[in-house]
Amino acid sequence: MDFALNLLTQVLALTFPSPAHQHCLSLRSSLQLENTTILGVSYHASPSKLKTLGVCQSAAGTSVPLCRVQFQTRTSESSGITAEAWLPDEWHGRFMAIGNGGLGGCIDYSQLDHGSALHFATVGSNNGHDGDTALPFFNNPEVLTDFSHRSIHVQSLIGKQIVQAYYGRPHSKSYYLGCSTGGRQGTQSALKYPDEFDGVIAGAPAIDFTHLIHWTGMLSRYIGAPDASSSPAFIPLDLWQLIAAELLRQCDALDGVLDGIIADPDACDFRPEALLCDGKKEPCLTQAQVGALRKIYSPLYGPEGEMWYPRFSPGSEKSPLLSFALSGQFPAYPEEWMKYVVLNTSFDASTYGLKDGILIASTDITDVATFSGDLSAFRGRGGKFLAFHGTADPIIPSGISKRYYDLVARTMGMPATSMDEFYRFFVVPGMDHCSGAAFDGVHHHIGQVKSGANANESSSHVVLAMVDWVEGGVAPEEIVGRDEVGTKRRHCRYPRRSVWDGEFICV
């Protein structure tokens, strides 16, 4: 019955198109945008399943009536982006650009739907190439430049022009939302294009990217990759449950309550020697395995003893993403980065080490590292920056977000009270990488629900919290998460931390 009704609705819409439908389709001939080709324009009056662009997924869904515009824009003679603008019927005057993940060649359709459902005109792109791979960067620095910073800038410039053409007026405020690589892109936008957005939301940002790539490779090397199965230091994935239990035994109570969460990984002084066999019954760890853990849970340092990257976060061992760097195989991202960006030739992971980290950093011609602390231009024009990071993130440790906040404070000579004017960073105890799925607002996650319960509570939704901050001058003091039964937990802005005092409070 539902299928028949939906089919009838679509037939009637095609036979008797609404004014919104007609106006949407008129964009096919009316849009004349620099270096841009319109790939398609379609109107969707009811929730629909759409065929997607690119190689990353085959279909996506809409939640609200909207006009969909697909386009390609050349960014140089040898590069360009493929993008989509989703323009909801009920528009509140706001523009939103969304970012990417991983090595960045996938349009994030879930966030296109998320933004349009919140009544933002929302634009996302493929970041200048198709697929989650570095291969398109091979001998093409222009494509790498799109990945580094240009794709978000171009998708926003063109997207804002499409918004004005469709609605007949410009946007009132401009926002950015992204996590992981998307968090890095948002940070880079605030640094390089400070007039682009009024508010930037950067989750689990992959900043200091060149050192992050190297750190990922080194984690695998600590346990013997790429031939880990023959290494005495190899730690099989099933043994990580033992390590996780010992970490909780040593560090769970540091926030005042035993709840299976290490709220502040930096406070956890993990002693892996407690897991040594030494006559104990299995499961236990050998001396070589304990030695590998010491390296994993220590920061990564450079040739002069300078800190390159924070340690692996205690408390993230149960994540299904643990295998990304700790399966025993050399990870795909550093391997592809070495092959297609740094060396442009063959690569031998069995010799990977410090020399490669130096080489990755020294060949960063597009500033993909994204680790400048000078946000003065963004602050000067009134921009607001909201970052969040889960403490149980095994891919990008939350320590990097703390380190970046401190870098900005030092660079700009600002105490935390002054930083609060434009930059707020929220630590989310127990949250996995970008919450692991669709920012669903549960207890271990930041509150970024798509719709339904809590969707109109800015304290439980980072996008609405940012809108309140930009448009109402009400800065977020805390972000509230909830568990499956509705129990709340306050997520604190750095440098405050979450502790138990009969309930969770920020101190």
C-alpha positions in Angstrom: 0.0 0.0 0.0 2.8 2.5 0.9 4.6 1.6 -2.3 1.5 2.2 -4.4 0.7 5.5 -2.6 4.3 6.7 -3.1 4.2 5.8 -6.8 0.9 7.6 -7.2 2.3 10.7 -5.5 5.3 10.7 -7.9 3.0 10.3 -11.0 0.8 13.1 -9.8 3.8 15.3 -9.2 5.1 14.7 -12.7 1.6 15.3 -14.2 0.8 18.4 -12.1 4.1 19.9 -11.0 3.9 22.3 -8.1 5.4 25.9 -8.3 8.4 24.7 -6.3 8.8 21.7 -8.6 8.7 24.0 -11.7 11.0 26.6 -10.2 13.5 23.8 -9.3 13.6 22.4 -12.8 14.0 25.8 -14.3 17.5 25.9 -12.8 18.7 23.5 -15.6 18.6 26.4 -18.1 19.0 29.4 -15.8 22.1 28.6 -13.9 25.2 30.1 -15.5 28.1 29.5 -13.1 31.8 30.0 -13.7 33.8 26.9 -14.6 30.7 24.8 -13.7 28.6 22.2 -15.5 25.1 21.3 -14.2 24.9 17.6 -14.2 21.3 17.3 -13.1 18.4 19.0 -11.4 15.5 17.2 -9.8 12.7 17.9 -7.3 11.6 15.5 -4.6 8.3 16.4 -2.9 8.3 13.4 -0.5 11.0 11.2 1.1 12.9 9.6 -1.8 15.6 7.1 -2.6 18.1 8.7 -4.9 20.9 7.4 -7.2 24.2 8.9 -6.0 27.2 10.3 -7.8 30.6 8.7 -7.5 31.8 5.2 -6.5 31.3 5.3 -2.8 27.7 4.3 -2.5 24.8 3.6 -4.9 21.8 5.2 -3.2 20.9 7.8 -0.6 17.6 9.1 0.9 15.9 12.4 1.4 13.8 13.3 4.5 12.1 16.6 3.4 10.8 18.2 0.2 13.8 19.7 -1.7 15.4 20.7 -4.9 18.5 18.7 -5.8 21.2 20.3 -8.0 24.2 18.2 -9.1 27.2 20.0 -10.6 30.9 19.8 -11.5 33.3 22.7 -11.1 36.8 22.9 -12.6 39.3 24.0 -10.0 42.3 24.0 -12.4 43.2 22.7 -15.8 43.8 19.2 -14.3 41.3 19.1 -11.3 37.7 19.6 -10.3 35.0 18.8 -7.9 31.7 16.9 -8.2 29.1 18.2 -5.8 25.5 18.4 -4.8 23.3 21.2 -3.4 20.1 20.1 -1.5 17.7 23.0 -1.2 14.8 22.4 1.1 11.3 23.9 0.6 11.3 25.1 4.2 14.5 27.2 4.3 15.5 29.3 7.2 18.0 31.4 5.3 21.1 29.4 6.4 23.8 27.8 4.2 25.8 24.8 5.3 28.8 23.2 3.7 29.7 19.6 4.7 33.0 17.9 4.7 34.4 14.4 3.9 36.1 11.5 5.6 39.3 9.4 5.2 41.2 10.3 2.1 38.2 12.2 1.1 36.6 11.2 -2.3 33.0 10.5 -1.1 30.1 12.9 -1.0 28.6 12.6 2.5 24.9 12.0 1.6 23.9 11.3 5.2 24.9 14.9 6.1 23.3 16.4 3.0 20.1 14.9 4.3 20.9 15.9 7.9 21.5 19.6 6.9 18.4 19.9 4.6 16.2 18.3 7.3 17.3 21.1 9.6 16.3 23.6 6.9 19.8 24.5 5.8 20.6 24.8 2.1 23.3 22.2 2.2 26.2 21.5 -0.2 28.7 18.7 -0.3 31.4 17.5 -2.7 33.7 14.6 -3.5 36.7 16.7 -2.3 38.2 16.6 -5.8 38.4 12.9 -6.6 36.3 9.7 -6.4 36.9 7.0 -3.8 38.6 6.7 -0.4 42.1 6.5 -1.9 45.2 8.6 -2.5 45.8 7.3 -6.0 44.3 10.4 -7.7 47.1 12.5 -6.1 49.7 10.6 -8.1 51.7 13.2 -10.0 48.8 15.7 -9.7 49.4 18.4 -7.1 46.2 20.2 -8.1 44.0 17.3 -7.0 46.0 17.2 -3.8 45.4 21.0 -3.4 41.6 20.3 -3.6 42.0 17.7 -0.9 44.1 20.0 1.3 41.7 23.0 1.2 40.3 24.1 -2.1 37.4 21.8 -2.5 35.4 23.2 0.4 36.1 26.7 -0.7 34.9 26.1 -4.3 31.8 24.0 -3.3 30.9 26.9 -1.0 31.4 29.6 -3.6 29.3 27.8 -6.2 26.8 26.5 -3.6 26.0 30.0 -2.3 25.4 31.2 -5.9 23.0 28.3 -6.5 21.2 29.2 -3.2 20.7 32.8 -4.3 19.5 31.8 -7.7 16.9 29.4 -6.3 15.6 31.3 -3.3 16.0 34.8 -4.9 18.0 36.1 -2.0 21.4 35.4 -0.5 21.9 33.3 2.7 21.8 35.1 6.0 24.4 33.0 7.8 27.0 30.4 6.6 28.0 27.3 8.5 30.3 24.3 8.1 29.9 20.8 9.5 32.5 18.0 9.3 34.2 15.3 11.3 37.6 13.5 10.9 38.9 14.7 7.5 35.9 17.0 7.6 37.1 18.4 10.9 40.5 19.1 9.3 38.7 20.7 6.4 36.7 23.0 8.7 39.9 24.0 10.6 41.6 24.7 7.3 38.7 26.8 6.1 38.9 28.9 9.2 42.7 29.4 8.7 42.8 30.0 4.9 39.3 31.3 4.1 38.3 33.2 7.3 35.3 35.0 5.6 33.8 31.7 4.3 31.8 30.7 7.4 30.2 32.4 10.3 30.3 29.1 12.3 32.6 26.1 11.9 31.9 22.7 13.6 35.0 20.5 13.5 34.6 17.0 15.0 37.6 14.8 15.7 39.7 16.8 13.3 42.5 15.1 11.4 44.8 18.0 12.0 48.6 17.8 12.0 47.7 15.4 9.2 51.2 14.5 8.0 52.2 13.4 11.5 48.8 11.6 11.9 49.6 9.6 8.7 53.0 8.7 10.1 51.7 7.9 13.6 49.1 5.5 12.0 51.9 3.7 10.2 54.1 3.5 13.3 51.3 2.0 15.5 51.3 -1.0 13.1 55.1 -1.2 13.1 55.2 -1.4 16.9 53.4 -4.8 16.6 55.5 -6.0 13.7 53.6 -5.0 10.5 53.7 -5.8 7.7 54.8 -9.3 8.8 53.2 -9.2 12.2 52.2 -12.8 12.5 55.9 -13.8 12.8 56.7 -10.9 15.2 57.0 -11.6 18.9 55.5 -8.1 19.5 52.3 -9.0 17.6 49.1 -8.6 19.7 46.2 -10.4 18.1 42.9 -8.5 18.1 41.2 -10.8 20.6 43.9 -10.0 23.2 42.8 -6.3 23.1 39.8 -7.2 25.2 42.2 -8.2 28.0 44.1 -4.9 27.6 40.8 -3.0 27.6 39.7 -4.7 30.9 43.1 -3.9 32.5 42.9 -0.3 31.4 39.5 0.1 33.0 40.7 -1.6 36.2 43.5 0.9 36.4 41.8 4.1 35.1 38.0 3.8 35.1 37.5 5.3 38.6 39.6 8.4 38.0 36.5 10.4 37.2 34.8 9.2 40.4 32.5 6.5 39.1 32.9 3.0 37.6 31.0 3.2 34.3 33.2 1.5 31.7 34.5 4.9 30.4 37.9 6.5 30.8 36.7 10.1 30.8 40.1 11.7 30.7 42.7 9.6 28.8 45.5 12.0 29.7 45.0 11.2 33.4 45.5 7.5 32.8 49.0 6.4 33.6 48.7 2.9 32.2 51.1 0.2 33.5 51.0 -2.6 30.9 53.4 -4.7 33.1 50.3 -5.8 35.0 49.5 -8.0 32.0 52.9 -9.8 31.9 52.7 -13.6 32.0 55.4 -14.3 34.6 53.8 -17.6 35.5 50.2 -16.3 35.2 47.6 -18.4 33.5 46.8 -17.3 30.0 45.5 -15.0 28.7 48.5 -12.7 29.4 51.2 -10.8 27.5 54.8 -11.5 26.7 57.6 -9.1 27.4 57.7 -8.2 23.7 54.0 -7.5 23.6 54.2 -5.3 26.8 57.1 -3.5 25.1 54.9 -2.8 22.1 52.1 -1.4 24.4 54.6 1.0 26.0 55.3 2.4 22.6 51.6 2.5 21.6 50.6 4.4 24.8 53.4 6.9 24.5 53.5 10.0 22.3 55.3 9.9 19.0 58.5 12.0 19.0 60.7 13.4 16.2 64.4 13.2 15.6 65.2 16.1 18.1 62.9 14.8 20.8 60.1 17.1 19.7 56.6 15.8 20.1 55.0 14.8 16.8 51.8 13.3 17.8 49.8 12.3 21.0 49.6 8.8 22.2 46.9 6.2 21.4 43.9 7.0 23.6 43.4 4.7 26.6 39.8 3.6 26.6 39.5 3.2 22.9 40.5 -0.5 22.7 36.9 -1.9 22.3 36.2 0.1 19.2 35.4 -1.9 16.0 37.8 0.5 14.3 40.8 -0.8 16.4 41.9 -2.9 13.4 42.5 0.1 11.3 46.1 0.4 12.5 46.4 -2.6 14.9 45.4 -5.6 12.9 49.0 -6.6 12.1 48.7 -5.3 8.5 50.3 -2.1 7.4 47.5 0.5 7.1 46.2 1.6 3.7 46.4 5.3 4.3 50.1 5.7 5.1 50.9 3.1 2.4 49.0 5.0 -0.2 50.3 8.3 1.0 53.9 7.1 0.6 53.2 5.5 -2.8 51.2 8.2 -4.4 52.1 11.5 -2.7 55.6 11.2 -1.2 57.6 8.8 -3.3 55.5 8.5 -6.5 57.1 5.0 -6.8 57.1 1.6 -5.0 57.1 1.4 -1.2 58.4 -1.1 1.2 56.5 -1.1 4.5 59.0 -3.4 6.2 61.5 -0.6 6.5 59.0 2.1 7.5 60.2 4.3 10.3 61.4 7.7 11.4 63.0 8.6 8.1 59.6 8.2 6.4 57.9 10.5 8.9 60.5 13.2 8.2 59.9 12.7 4.4 56.1 13.0 4.7 56.4 16.3 6.6 59.1 17.7 4.3 57.1 17.0 1.1 53.9 18.8 2.2 53.6 21.2 -0.7 49.9 22.0 -0.1 49.8 22.5 3.6 47.6 19.5 4.1 49.1 19.3 7.7 46.7 22.0 8.9 48.4 22.9 12.1 48.7 26.7 12.2 47.5 28.3 15.4 46.7 31.6 13.9 43.0 32.0 13.8 43.1 35.7 14.3 41.5 36.6 10.9 38.6 34.2 11.6 38.1 35.6 15.1 38.5 39.2 13.9 35.5 38.9 11.5 33.4 37.4 14.2 33.6 33.7 13.3 32.8 31.0 15.9 34.7 27.7 16.1 33.2 24.6 17.9 35.3 21.5 18.1 34.4 18.1 19.7 36.3 14.9 20.1 35.5 11.5 21.7 37.9 10.1 24.2 37.5 6.5 22.8 38.6 7.4 19.3 41.2 4.8 18.2 41.9 6.5 14.8 42.5 10.1 15.8 43.3 10.4 19.5 41.5 13.2 21.4 44.8 14.5 22.6 45.4 16.2 19.2 42.3 18.4 19.7 43.6 19.5 23.1 47.0 20.1 21.6 45.5 22.3 18.9 43.4 24.3 21.3 46.6 25.0 23.3 48.5 25.9 20.1 45.9 28.5 19.2 45.9 29.9 22.7 49.7 30.2 22.7 49.9 31.5 19.1 47.3 34.2 19.8 48.4 34.9 23.3 44.9 34.2 24.8 43.8 32.7 28.1 40.9 30.3 28.1 38.5 33.0 29.1 39.3 35.0 25.9 39.4 31.8 23.8 35.8 31.2 24.9 34.7 34.3 22.8 35.2 32.4 19.6 36.6 28.9 20.2 35.0 26.1 22.3 36.2 22.6 22.4 34.1 19.8 23.9 35.6 16.5 25.2 33.1 13.7 24.8 33.8 10.8 27.3 33.4 7.3 25.7 32.7 8.5 22.2 34.2 6.6 19.3 35.5 8.2 16.1 32.8 10.7 15.0 30.4 8.6 17.2 31.0 5.7 14.9 27.9 6.2 12.8 25.4 9.0 12.2 26.0 11.4 15.1 23.1 9.9 17.0 23.3 11.8 20.2 23.5 8.9 22.7 25.2 8.9 26.0 28.7 8.3 24.7 28.2 10.6 21.7 27.9 14.3 21.0 24.3 15.3 20.6 23.9 15.7 16.9 20.6 14.0 16.1 18.9 14.2 12.8 15.4 14.6 14.0 12.9 13.6 16.6 13.7 13.8 20.4 16.1 16.5 21.4 16.3 17.8 17.8 15.1 21.3 19.0 17.3 21.4 22.1 20.5 23.3 21.3 22.2 21.9 24.4 21.8 18.4 22.9 22.6 19.3 19.3 25.9 20.9 18.2 24.4 22.4 15.0 21.6 24.1 16.9 24.1 25.1 19.6 26.3 26.8 16.9 23.2 28.6 15.5 22.4 29.9 19.0 26.0 31.1 19.3 26.3 32.8 15.9 22.8 34.3 15.7 21.8 34.7 19.3 25.1 35.4 21.0 24.4 32.4 23.4 27.7 30.4 23.6 27.4 26.7 24.5 28.5 26.1 28.1 28.0 22.3 27.8 26.8 19.8 25.3 24.4 17.2 26.7 24.4 13.6 25.6 21.9 10.9 26.5 22.0 7.1 26.7 19.4 4.7 25.4 17.1 5.2 28.3 17.4 9.0 28.3 20.1 9.5 31.0 22.0 12.7 30.5 25.7 13.3 30.7 27.3 16.7 30.4 30.1 17.0 27.9 32.5 19.7 29.1 34.4 22.4 27.2 38.1 22.2 27.5 40.0 22.8 29.8 37.2 21.7 32.1 36.7 18.0 32.7 33.8 15.7 33.5 33.8 14.2 37.1 31.2 12.4 39.2 29.6 14.1 42.2 26.4 12.3 42.4 26.0 13.3 38.8 28.4 14.3 36.1 29.6 17.9 36.5 32.2 20.0 34.8 35.1 21.2 36.9 
